Amino acid sequence: MTDRPIRLLLADDHPVVRAGLRAVLETEPGLVVVAEAATAEEAVTRAARGDIDVVLMDLQFGRGMNGAEATAAITARPGAPRVLVVTTYDTDADTLPAIEAGATGYLLKDAPPEELAAAVRTAAAGRTTLAATVADRLMHRLRTPGATLTRRETEVLALVATGLSNGAVGDRLHLTEGTVKSHLAHIYAKLDVDSRTAAVATATELGLIRRR
């Protein structure tokens, strides 16, 4: 084991958030922030240079690539840095794509500084840290798989929640309208509801999709 510090890239579109993360992490021994990125695309490019150990990745960047897509692009490369998601969102619609994309950890922005620093070190070592709410929900999915929505069902319902028609949802996800209707039928059965409005309300209450 060398004494080389853990080199960090902060990827977040809010300068105040990046400044806050930098202020917290640079007081920690053995951690050094070597770069920042204001867009997901910039994070992917910067992470590819080979001098980053852990990327702290937000999930929402406004227009363009999101954090989960950036995570997938970063982790797909040989010798890639670890990605620790640091975000305000903890619904299934947010956590599942990020974890499936290869994120090593998932933390919420309200985590105490010592927890953030510990998560960075854990990620650098290749181990997983999950926010308590995220870990609880993943455990619930494992224990009751029939009662939880698949990633595709979650994507469909999240788009339905924005007011899109079945056809528009299908266009967005490259599905036929019939496939969207089939997904909705499964969603209704799992949530024990009989309408789009009720499905959105129930899924929001359960933390499956984000409250809008």
Summary of the structure (lengths in Angstrom):
residues: 212
radius of gyration: 18.4
end to end distance: 46.6
largest distance: 59.3
contacts: 657
relative contact order: 0.11
helix: 50%
strand: 13%
